[in-house]
Amino acid sequence: MTLAAVASAPLAGQRLAPSPPRWEPELRWAPELRSSTPATTARLFPEAPDYRWEGLVVGGVLVGALGAVLGDGFCGYDEIQPTHSCVWPTLEGFAIGAVVGGVTGGLLGSLMPKAPPDSSEHP
């Protein structure tokens, strides 16, 4: 009986410890990394679940055009050089307006989720 009590403690130390938890990265945007088979329809940009890219384009074009009109309009009020060309102020107005409108449109578009695709459209 005493032999079992003495021998049980050292034998328990010979067992393997449970393995520590292992972290696996979540591959939502790169499903082709999960499997070894190549994807049949590889896209350069995955389809967004919202309207961020559409908002970026629409906002950039509309506010960029407004910026170009304002840049051209304010160019005529320059009293120092009234005879210079207004091309650069017009382009600067478009660029500034496109950046502001694109960022704003992209942020607003990311707040609007797209409807799930209809399964009857694709064979």
C-alpha positions, 0 to 999 in steps of 0.5 A: 500500500505504501509503495503505491502512494510513493510511486504515484506522484512521480508517475503523474509527472511523466504525462505530457502537458496539454498543448497550448491554444493555437491561433489561426488567422481569419482569411475572409478576404483571401479564400484562395489561401485556404485551399490548395486548388486555384480559384476559378474566378479570381478577381483583382478587387473582391466585391464589397458588401456595401457601396463604398466604391460607388460612393467614392466615384460619385462623390469624387466626380460631383464635388470635383466638378463643383471644385473646378467650377469654383476654381475657375470662377474665383480665378477671374477675380484675381486683381494682381494678374488679370490676364493669366490662364485659369487652367491651373486653378481649375485643375486644383479646384477639381483635385481638391474637390475630388479628394474631399468628395471621394472620401466623403462619398466613400464613407457614406457609401460604406454605411449602406449595405448591399442586398445579398445577391440573388441565387437565381441570377447565376447558374 
